[in-house]
Amino acid sequence: MSTILYVKASPRGPRSHSIAVADVFLEALQEKIPEAIVKTRNLFEMDLPAFDGPVLQAKYNVLHGLTHDPAQLKAWQDVAAYVDELKSCAGLVMAVPMWNFSIPYRLKQYIDLIVQPGVSFEADGSGARGLIPDKPVFIAYASGGQYPPGTGAQALDFQKPYLETILNYVGLKDIRSVRVEATLAGEETVTERRARAFEQALAMAAAFFATRG
C-alpha cells in the first residue's frame, strides 16, 4: 500500500495558496490510487526537536566515528525517525510558501533534522551520495512576487533552488513543482494564478507514479 508523506510548511491553513494547490494534487492522486494513505506532517503544529545539545553532539560523533552516550543516542534515534519516515514513503508532497525570498523557518528546522551524515547522506573524498531512495516528489510553491528566469528578480529566489538542491543532496531527484506567483496582487490576478496552478497540479497528479509503474 502506498504511503504519501505530505509536509505542510505554511501556518495559514485554508488561506494558504501552497496548501490549496497541494490539496488539489492529493485529491486527484487519491482518486487515481484509492488505497494510498496520506500521512500529513504540519510543521507548524509539530513539536520538532531543537537541533542543539545532544543532537548536535551526536552528529559530530558520527562525523568523527565516536560512540554516543545514552542521551545522545536517544536524541539521534529521534532524528533518525524523521529520516526513516521519509525513506519509507512512496512519494512526497510539500506545500511551501516563500518567506523573505526563502523558506519558512520551520521547514529549515525540518531540513536540518533530516540532512544527517550516515542517515540521509554519506560523503567521502570523491563527493556525497544521498541515502534516501529516490521517489516522486511534488512541491506546491507560493510567492508574493514573481521571479522569472533570466530577470534580475530571479537572483532573489532562494526558495525553489535551495529546497530542490537539498532534496537532491539526500537522494530525491524526481521532483516536479507548481508555483502560485503574485499572491499579493489583486484578487482577479490571484484567482487566475491559482486556477492555472490547479490545472498544472491535476496534470502532474495523473502522471505522478507513471515513471515507476
Sequence and secondary structure as in RCSB ss.txt:
>XXXX:A:sequence
MSTILYVKASPRGPRSHSIAVADVFLEALQEKIPEAIVKTRNLFEMDLPAFDGPVLQAKYNVLHGLTHDPAQLKA
WQDVAAYVDELKSCAGLVMAVPMWNFSIPYRLKQYIDLIVQPGVSFEADGSGARGLIPDKPVFIAYASGGQYPPG
TGAQALDFQKPYLETILNYVGLKDIRSVRVEATLAGEETVTERRARAFEQALAMAAAFFATRG
>XXXX:A:secstr
  EEEEEE  S GGG HHHHHHHHHHHHHHHH TT EEEEEETTTS    SSHHHHHHHHHHHTT    HHHHHH
HHHHHHHHHHHHH SEEEEEEE BTTB  HHHHHHHHHH  BTTTEEEETTEEEE S    EEEEEE SS   TT
SGGGGG  SHHHHHHHHHHTT   EEEEEE  TTS HHHHHHHHHHHHHHHHHHHHTTTGGG 
